[in-house]
C-alpha cells in the first residue's frame, strides 16, 4: 500500500489499461501505481472477466473512476477471481526496476506503444492467449491527490454502510409495532420546546405530546387536509397525540409511535436528545383568552363558551375522521376477501 513520504512531493505514474483476448474470450482492466521516487510498483488492481462489458471502460477515464470500476466489478461478481488475482501477482513479480525505468522513459517521451507491448507480453502469459491486445493511458498524480480521493471514497462508503445499517434496523423495528388492521402509520415531526419540554429519553407510553404531520409526502398532505391541520398561510398546525411506544434502537436513535386518532398513527425517528412539547389541557384556554384580550368587546361572548368547547370540537373531529377512515378500511378488506370487489 501507499505510505506517506517524508516530504509531500511524492508523485506517481498511474498506468490505466484494458485488454482482450480473441482466443481465450477474456477481457480485463488494470491499473498500476508506479512510485517515481522509489521506482517500484506500489499497488496493482486487475479485473479479468468473460463479460465484454468490462472492456467498455476507456483508459482515458480519470484514474479514480477507473479504480472504482475495477473494485465494483469485483464486488458484483463479474470477474474471474482466480485469473484476476493471478494477473495481479504476475504483474507485481514481473515488473522490476529495469522495466519501470523503461515505463517512466516511455511515458515521458509519450511512447505508450512500448508500454503496451511489454504489458501485452506479460498478460498474455497470464491468460494463456497469444492473440491479446492491450491499450493503455498514463496519468501523473501526487501522493496528496491519491490520499484525498481514497479518504473521500472511504467516507462515502462509510456513510452508505451506515445508511444501510440504519435501514435494516428500521425494517426490523417496524415489525414490532402492533397496530390494528387497516390502520395507517404516518411520518411525523416532533414539536420541540427547548426550555419547558420533556426530554425525549424521559417520555413514556401514554404520554401526551404535540406533533406535526410531515408534509413531504402525498399521503402526509392528504391527512393534513383531512384532519384540518393546515393553517390559513399553509403552515402545519400542531396536533396532540398519545405515545403508544418509544424505544432506543441499536443505533442510539429514539423511535416513537404515537396515536393521533382511531386507526391513525404517527412515527418519528430522532437522533438527538431533544425536549418535546407536552400537550397542556389548558392550552386552548390560554389561546382563547389571548384572542379575547385583543378584542375586549367580544370577550364576554366568547370566553365562557369557546374556552372549553374549541379543544373538544377539534378532538371530536380528529377522532371522527379517524373512526371513519378505520371503518372504511375494514369495509374494503371485507369486500375484497368476500369476493365482491
Buried (B, 14 or more C-beta within 10 A) or exposed (E): EBEEEEEEEBBBBBBBBBBBBEEBEBBBBBBBBBBBEBBBBBBBBBBBBEBEEBBEBEBEBEBBEBBBBBEEBBEEEBBBEEBBBBBBEBBBEBBEEEBBEBBBEBBEEEEBEBBBEBBBEBBBBBBEBEEBBBBBBBBBBEBEBBEEBBEEBEEEEEEEEEEEEBEEBBEEBEEEBEBEEBBBBBBBBBBBBEEEBBEBEEBEEEBEBBBBBBBEEEBBBEBBEBBEBBEEEEEBEBBBBBBBBBEEBEBEBBBBBBBBBBBBBBBBBBEEEBBBBBBEEEBBBEBBBEBBEEEEEEBEEBBEEBBEEBBEEBBEBBBEBBBBBBEEBBEEEEEEEEEEE
